[in-house]
Each structure stands twice: as C-alpha cells, then as structure tokens.
Amino acid sequence: MTVRVAAVDCGTNSIRLLVADIDPATGALTDLDRRMRIVRLGQGVDRTGRLAPEALERTFAACREYAEVIAGHGVPPERVRFVATSASRDAENRDEFTAGVLSILGVRPQVISGAQEAEYSFTGATRELTGSGGPQPPYLVVDIGGGSTEFVLGEREVTAARSVDIGCVRLTERHLVSGGVVADPPTPQQVAEVTADIDAALDQAAAAVPLDRARTLVGLAGSVTSISAIAQDLPGYDPAAIHHSRVGIEQVREITARLLAATHAERAAIPSLHEGRVDVIASGALILLRIMERTGAKEVVVSEHDILDGIGFAAAG
C-alpha cells in the first residue's frame, strides 16, 4: 500500500518540493510533482550571520506556492516533512525563518545536522543503485550544495560522513564578489583562493571519511546536474537525460576551465543552465573537479535523486 508524502528541501541556494507516492515495503517512489525555485536563502549569511529580509521573502513566496501544490494533492499534514540545511543552521535569526514556514505550511522546519543531511542524501541517491550491472559499492555520495558539501561513504548504509562548509554560493560570495558584483570572469588569484578553500575542506572531510575507498563516486545537486547537462550539450534541462548519466574527469576539467574563463553573458547563454546558477556554477564545477582529483575518480555518476527523495522516504515512515 502506498503512502502519499510531501518533502521540502530548503538549502542555501534553492528550495525544492517533491510530492510522491511511496511503497514502504518495496521502496518504490512515484513522482506526482517535483519542482525547484532558486531563492538564495543564504544570501550574505557567510558575511553577516543573518538571513536577509529579501531572501526570507523569496523563500516564503516559494513556500506559499508549495502549500497550494501540497493541498491540491491531498497530502495529509502528518506526511509533510520540511528540512532546512546549511544557511538556516548558520543564521542568528533562524527563529524568524521557522515562524514564517510554520505559518505558511503548517509544519515546523527540521533544521538538520550535517550528519542527518548526509544520511538523507545517501538514502535518496543510492536506493536505486542495485544489481550486478550497475554502479558498484562502496559508494561515495557527494552533495555539493550552496553553503556546504556532504561526503557520505557506504554500501547499504552509511559508514562514514562529514559535512564541510564549502558550497557554490558560499565560495562565490567569499572570493569572487567585489563591490557587490561577481567577477566577470574571475582572476587567476581569485581562482587560486577558491581552490585553496576547497582543498582545505577536503582535508577536513578526509579526516572523517576515507575518500579513496569508494568504487563509485555519486554526485548530487544543481552544480553536478548542470555539469552533466553541459557535458551532454542538452538544449534545455532534461532530468531524464541527466539521471544516472556519467561524466568523465576530463570532461569535468574542460567544463570547469570553460566556466572559469567565461563572462556572465557567456554562462547565461548556456541553454541548459538555470538563470539562478549562472553566477555560482563556476565555483560548483571547481568543487567537483577537486573532489575527483583528490579521490582518483575517473567519472561521476550523476543522480537527480538525492536528499529530497531521502526526506520523502523518511516522511513515509
């Protein structure tokens, strides 16, 4: 018997909704609605420690849209799960965020730890990766978000995990913004600063997670899926073409170099790239490249199913 659930993943850069029917016995998940809005909740958090008023309003507007979708599908309130990650963990005024979400959706945001985030991501990304012909465990699941990146190692269950404070938005704001304007394109010195931050974070991750033990690198979230879309030269964003695609390290290296050398207009002209990722995709690509170089991975398996699906499984009980 299936259970109808609604899962909301509110990250630093985007807020996403999944409404699905889940069979708890088999783990089968059937999408009814899956959507994403770029709200940049983490705008300025790294600098100010607070969620900006305009960022909160963008997020609440998306929540109002999602509330209508959830009600339209008849999801019972006890099966709605709202999970908030890096930006809201870091913010001094997170109570304002919590109160707003509660008033709109009737559910209190679960501000999860990095360890919980890792578990949800791993479950969502690997539940389908079974069978002798598919990608082989152990899996290293890498979730490159706006404010943080999660590293999760496991086979059927998580054996090691670590969340580190590097993400496409955080690194862009920290190193590639001057006078409120994103570098167009960044200088070699700025790229070197981003790379140094990434490498330091990889050292932190490696202290908790043996990064070289995985047989399969699985990449999640918008930076990775966007790189797959660019690698395939898709005319638009196509989740079916992206899900379980594989991108080799040389392609990732070429795309990263291209994005770092491009102007804003050149990145915006990429047909498969969401407008909300134009300014931050270069940092996201560089994170993925440094991970692949550090782990020795020859390719990344790209998954459209991630923390959002893990939240859905949790909501189904």
RODO-2510 file (C-alpha; in nm, 4 decimals, decimal comma):
residues 317
     n   res          X          Y          Z
     1     m     0,0000     0,0000     0,0000
     2     t     0,1407     0,3377    -0,0993
     3     v     0,1742     0,6417     0,1231
     4     r     0,1420     0,9938    -0,0184
     5     v     0,4104     1,2302     0,1102
     6     a     0,5407     1,5816     0,0551
     7     a     0,9071     1,6613     0,1093
     8     v     1,0637     2,0071     0,1043
     9     d     1,4395     2,0576     0,0951
    10     c     1,5371     2,4154     0,1741
    11     g     1,9035     2,4764     0,1074
    12     t     2,1300     2,7765     0,0737
    13     n     2,0541     2,8418    -0,2925
    14     s     1,7313     2,6586    -0,3772
    15     i     1,4120     2,5251    -0,2251
    16     r     1,2669     2,2083    -0,3749
    17     l     0,9422     2,0173    -0,3430
    18     l     0,8634     1,6511    -0,4002
    19     v     0,5108     1,5117    -0,3813
    20     a     0,5179     1,1356    -0,4290
    21     d     0,3504     0,8052    -0,3595
    22     i     0,5866     0,5682    -0,1794
    23     d     0,5508     0,1958    -0,1152
    24     p     0,7346     0,1460     0,2178
    25     a     0,7586    -0,2301     0,1577
    26     t     0,9404    -0,2120    -0,1761
    27     g     1,0906     0,1378    -0,1638
    28     a     0,9218     0,2269    -0,4933
    29     l     0,8759     0,6040    -0,5298
    30     t     0,6385     0,7530    -0,7875
    31     d     0,6668     1,1266    -0,8545
    32     l     0,3469     1,3284    -0,8593
    33     d     0,5164     1,6698    -0,8569
    34     r     0,8815     1,7700    -0,8383
    35     r     0,9842     2,1350    -0,8659
    36     m     1,2563     2,3768    -0,7667
    37     r     1,2859     2,7503    -0,7097
    38     i     1,6105     2,9456    -0,6715
    39     v     1,5579     3,1675    -0,3653
    40     r     1,9182     3,2257    -0,2489
    41     l     1,8210     3,1955     0,1185
    42     g     2,1888     3,2029     0,2124
    43     q     2,2461     3,5452     0,0534
    44     g     2,5081     3,7172     0,2694
    45     v     2,4904     3,4675     0,5579
    46     d     2,8621     3,3913     0,5436
    47     r     2,9341     3,7658     0,5883
    48     t     2,6536     3,8828     0,8215
    49     g     2,5468     3,5706     1,0095
    50     r     2,1826     3,6582     0,9371
    51     l     1,9164     3,5685     0,6803
    52     a     1,8466     3,8792     0,4698
    53     p     1,4846     4,0102     0,4667
    54     e     1,4626     3,9852     0,0872
    55     a     1,5986     3,6280     0,0972
    56     l     1,3351     3,5319     0,3545
    57     e     1,0584     3,6817     0,1429
    58     r     1,1726     3,4933    -0,1679
    59     t     1,1708     3,1729     0,0358
    60     f     0,8270     3,2397     0,1849
    61     a     0,6865     3,3114    -0,1629
    62     a     0,8050     2,9673    -0,2753
    63     c     0,6537     2,8145     0,0390
    64     r     0,3158     2,9688    -0,0440
    65     e     0,3343     2,8149    -0,3923
    66     y     0,4287     2,4765    -0,2457
    67     a     0,1465     2,4905     0,0101
    68     e    -0,1049     2,5118    -0,2764
    69     v     0,0551     2,2146    -0,4541
    70     i     0,0606     2,0022    -0,1388
    71     a    -0,3042     2,0803    -0,0638
    72     g    -0,4014     2,0083    -0,4258
    73     h    -0,2556     1,6581    -0,3999
    74     g    -0,4287     1,5907    -0,0693
    75     v    -0,1161     1,5129     0,1300
    76     p    -0,2093     1,4625     0,4987
    77     p    -0,0310     1,7063     0,7339
    78     e     0,1492     1,4270     0,9186
    79     r     0,3161     1,3217     0,5911
    80     v     0,4643     1,6637     0,5150
    81     r     0,8316     1,6995     0,6009
    82     f     1,0300     2,0261     0,5687
    83     v     1,4058     2,0017     0,6076
    84     a     1,6374     2,3031     0,6204
    85     t     2,0117     2,2771     0,5803
    86     s     2,3261     2,4892     0,5840
    87     a     2,2042     2,8508     0,5654
    88     s     1,9428     2,8180     0,8387
    89     r     2,1862     2,6286     1,0629
    90     d     2,4257     2,9226     1,0459
    91     a     2,1812     3,2137     1,0865
    92     e     2,1277     3,4140     1,4050
    93     n     1,7653     3,4916     1,3067
    94     r     1,6638     3,1349     1,2171
    95     d     1,3608     3,1682     1,4504
    96     e     1,2138     3,4208     1,2048
    97     f     1,2570     3,1661     0,9264
    98     t     1,0981     2,8896     1,1358
    99     a     0,7963     3,1014     1,2265
   100     g     0,7357     3,2002     0,8647
   101     v     0,7456     2,8439     0,7348
   102     l     0,5207     2,7211     1,0157
   103     s     0,2583     2,9872     0,9415
   104     i     0,2536     2,9073     0,5682
   105     l     0,2897     2,5291     0,5551
   106     g     0,1687     2,4296     0,8998
   107     v     0,4850     2,2301     0,9618
   108     r     0,7895     2,3240     1,1652
   109     p     1,1168     2,3129     0,9690
   110     q     1,3542     2,0413     1,0802
   111     v     1,6907     2,2149     1,0876
   112     i     1,9099     1,9108     1,0485
   113     s     2,2714     1,8458     1,1303
   114     g     2,5300     1,7686     0,8687
   115     a     2,5160     1,4014     0,9728
   116     q     2,1387     1,3837     0,9208
   117     e     2,1747     1,5646     0,5886
   118     a     2,4301     1,3044     0,4824
   119     e     2,2034     1,0129     0,5729
   120     y     1,9074     1,1537     0,3786
   121     s     2,1285     1,2256     0,0764
   122     f     2,2787     0,8776     0,0779
   123     t     1,9400     0,7062     0,1013
   124     g     1,7900     0,9129    -0,1771
   125     a     2,0877     0,8747    -0,4099
   126     t     2,1691     0,5048    -0,3701
   127     r     1,8337     0,3307    -0,3193
   128     e     1,8115     0,2619    -0,6942
   129     l     2,1792     0,1733    -0,7478
   130     t     2,1400    -0,2022    -0,7223
   131     g     2,2059    -0,5015    -0,9458
   132     s     2,5234    -0,6561    -1,0834
   133     g     2,5264    -0,4422    -1,3963
   134     g     2,5015    -0,1065    -1,2215
   135     p     2,7450     0,1143    -1,0329
   136     q     2,9189    -0,0863    -0,7617
   137     p     2,9503    -0,0157    -0,3888
   138     p     3,1044     0,1170    -0,1784
   139     y     2,9574     0,4498    -0,2910
   140     l     3,0968     0,7923    -0,2112
   141     v     2,7989     1,0268    -0,2333
   142     v     2,8983     1,3915    -0,2733
   143     d     2,6236     1,6524    -0,2334
   144     i     2,7550     1,9908    -0,3484
   145     g     2,5141     2,2495    -0,2136
   146     g     2,5108     2,6254    -0,1931
   147     g     2,6642     2,6551     0,1510
   148     s     2,8085     2,3137     0,2318
   149     t     2,9190     1,9886     0,0739
   150     e     2,8437     1,6483     0,2222
   151     f     3,0673     1,3444     0,1806
   152     v     2,8991     1,0131     0,2591
   153     l     3,0567     0,6689     0,2244
   154     g     2,8628     0,3452     0,2464
   155     e     2,7174     0,0357     0,0843
   156     r     2,3618    -0,0299     0,2029
   157     e     2,4049     0,2041     0,4988
   158     v     2,6253     0,4997     0,5831
   159     t     2,9632     0,4017     0,7269
   160     a     3,1255     0,7477     0,7383
   161     a     3,0117     1,1032     0,6710
   162     r     3,1290     1,4618     0,7000
   163     s     2,9789     1,7972     0,6087
   164     v     3,2192     2,0817     0,5288
   165     d     3,1478     2,4499     0,4731
   166     i     3,2206     2,4808     0,1036
   167     g     2,9430     2,5345    -0,1485
   168     c     2,8934     2,7156    -0,4770
   169     v     2,7241     3,0195    -0,3191
   170     r     2,9499     3,0425    -0,0142
   171     l     3,2715     3,0283    -0,2195
   172     t     3,1418     3,2684    -0,4836
   173     e     3,0432     3,5260    -0,2206
   174     r     3,3638     3,4758    -0,0244
   175     h     3,6117     3,5052    -0,3114
   176     l     3,4501     3,6088    -0,6394
   177     v     3,2444     3,9137    -0,5399
   178     s     3,3846     4,2656    -0,5287
   179     g     3,1679     4,5703    -0,4651
   180     g     2,8583     4,3548    -0,4858
   181     v     2,9459     4,2331    -0,8360
   182     v     3,0568     3,8811    -0,9306
   183     a     3,3926     3,8725    -1,1088
   184     d     3,3434     3,8578    -1,4837
   185     p     3,5474     3,6403    -1,5251
   186     p     3,7452     3,5720    -1,2041
   187     t     4,1179     3,6447    -1,1913
   188     p     4,3758     3,3653    -1,1513
   189     q     4,4334     3,4868    -0,7940
   190     q     4,0630     3,4567    -0,7126
   191     v     4,0512     3,1060    -0,8601
   192     a     4,3571     3,0129    -0,6529
   193     e     4,1800     3,1360    -0,3370
   194     v     3,8702     2,9276    -0,4120
   195     t     4,0891     2,6238    -0,4830
   196     a     4,2765     2,6675    -0,1539
   197     d     3,9469     2,6788     0,0374
   198     i     3,8253     2,3637    -0,1364
   199     d     4,1486     2,1762    -0,0693
   200     a     4,1443     2,2710     0,2992
   201     a     3,7863     2,1446     0,3260
   202     l     3,8828     1,8201     0,1512
   203     d     4,1490     1,7700     0,4174
   204     q     3,8756     1,8061     0,6814
   205     a     3,6498     1,5599     0,5000
   206     a     3,9308     1,3073     0,4553
   207     a     3,9951     1,3086     0,8297
   208     a     3,6490     1,1544     0,8822
   209     v     3,5746     0,9792     0,5516
   210     p     3,8229     0,7556     0,3657
   211     l     3,7684     0,9250     0,0308
   212     d     3,9735     0,6742    -0,1686
   213     r     3,7804     0,3599    -0,0669
   214     a     3,4784     0,4066    -0,2913
   215     r     3,4312     0,2161    -0,6154
   216     t     3,1682     0,4651    -0,7384
   217     l     3,1517     0,8434    -0,6991
   218     v     2,7893     0,9644    -0,6997
   219     g     2,7329     1,3375    -0,7470
   220     l     2,4223     1,5237    -0,6334
   221     a     2,2607     1,8672    -0,6521
   222     g     2,2440     2,1500    -0,9010
   223     s     2,6122     2,2092    -0,9716
   224     v     2,6681     1,8441    -1,0639
   225     t     2,3473     1,8003    -1,2631
   226     s     2,4204     2,1242    -1,4505
   227     i     2,7666     1,9965    -1,5429
   228     s     2,6081     1,6776    -1,6799
   229     a     2,3659     1,8861    -1,8875
   230     i     2,6553     2,0935    -2,0250
   231     a     2,8609     1,7795    -2,0963
   232     q     2,5713     1,6356    -2,2961
   233     d     2,5144     1,9693    -2,4738
   234     l     2,1451     1,9485    -2,3901
   235     p     1,9187     2,2122    -2,5481
   236     g     1,7436     2,2520    -2,2123
   237     y     1,7482     2,0975    -1,8676
   238     d     1,6309     1,7358    -1,9054
   239     p     1,6151     1,5360    -1,5771
   240     a     1,5615     1,2044    -1,7577
   241     a     1,8796     1,2515    -1,9630
   242     i     2,0775     1,3660    -1,6593
   243     h     1,9686     1,0986    -1,4087
   244     h     2,2362     0,8259    -1,3849
   245     s     2,4443     0,9841    -1,6609
   246     r     2,8204     0,9534    -1,6252
   247     v     3,0686     1,2348    -1,6765
   248     g     3,4405     1,1629    -1,7068
   249     i     3,7052     1,3634    -1,5267
   250     e     3,8466     1,5087    -1,8484
   251     q     3,5013     1,6451    -1,9386
   252     v     3,4667     1,7930    -1,5901
   253     r     3,8122     1,9513    -1,6219
   254     e     3,7292     2,1030    -1,9613
   255     i     3,3899     2,2360    -1,8492
   256     t     3,5376     2,3849    -1,5308
   257     a     3,8078     2,5673    -1,7270
   258     r     3,5458     2,6940    -1,9716
   259     l     3,3176     2,8238    -1,6949
   260     l     3,6005     2,9928    -1,5041
   261     a     3,7105     3,1734    -1,8207
   262     a     3,3589     3,2742    -1,9269
   263     t     3,1843     3,6059    -1,8739
   264     h     2,8404     3,6272    -1,7146
   265     a     2,6837     3,6661    -2,0602
   266     e     2,8640     3,3581    -2,1925
   267     r     2,7490     3,1444    -1,8973
   268     a     2,3946     3,2803    -1,9266
   269     a     2,3882     3,1719    -2,2917
   270     i     2,4271     2,8038    -2,1968
   271     p     2,0756     2,6756    -2,2741
   272     s     2,0582     2,4069    -2,0035
   273     l     2,1827     2,6300    -1,7205
   274     h     1,9203     2,7710    -1,4823
   275     e     1,9477     3,1505    -1,4523
   276     g     1,9862     3,1184    -1,0752
   277     r     2,3075     2,9187    -1,1202
   278     v     2,4822     3,1457    -1,3727
   279     d     2,6892     3,3306    -1,1109
   280     v     2,7752     3,0304    -0,8924
   281     i     2,8249     2,7384    -1,1341
   282     a     3,1989     2,8003    -1,1817
   283     s     3,2643     2,7538    -0,8091
   284     g     3,0449     2,4435    -0,8060
   285     a     3,2317     2,2934    -1,1009
   286     l     3,5667     2,3603    -0,9346
   287     i     3,4497     2,1830    -0,6183
   288     l     3,3546     1,8743    -0,8205
   289     l     3,6815     1,8757    -1,0126
   290     r     3,8963     1,8976    -0,6985
   291     i     3,6957     1,6136    -0,5403
   292     m     3,7534     1,3924    -0,8434
   293     e     4,1241     1,4759    -0,8487
   294     r     4,1557     1,4080    -0,4756
   295     t     3,9679     1,0755    -0,4827
   296     g     4,1114     0,9493    -0,8105
   297     a     3,7624     0,9037    -0,9558
   298     k     3,7649     0,8628    -1,3334
   299     e     3,3967     0,9532    -1,3624
   300     v     3,0999     1,0722    -1,1591
   301     v     2,7595     0,9050    -1,1693
   302     v     2,5047     1,1871    -1,1621
   303     s     2,1840     1,1412    -0,9651
   304     e     1,8679     1,3505    -0,9803
   305     h     1,7538     1,1659    -0,6680
   306     d     1,9132     1,2987    -0,3555
   307     i     1,8312     1,4420    -0,0150
   308     l     1,4799     1,5329    -0,1337
   309     d     1,3997     1,1670    -0,2021
   310     g     1,5601     1,0670     0,1292
   311     i     1,3302     1,3136     0,3072
   312     g     1,0356     1,1580     0,1226
   313     f     1,1309     0,8081     0,2396
   314     a     1,1561     0,9404     0,5962
   315     a     0,8126     1,1035     0,5724
   316     a     0,6659     0,7711     0,4598
   317     g     0,7874     0,6119     0,7803
***
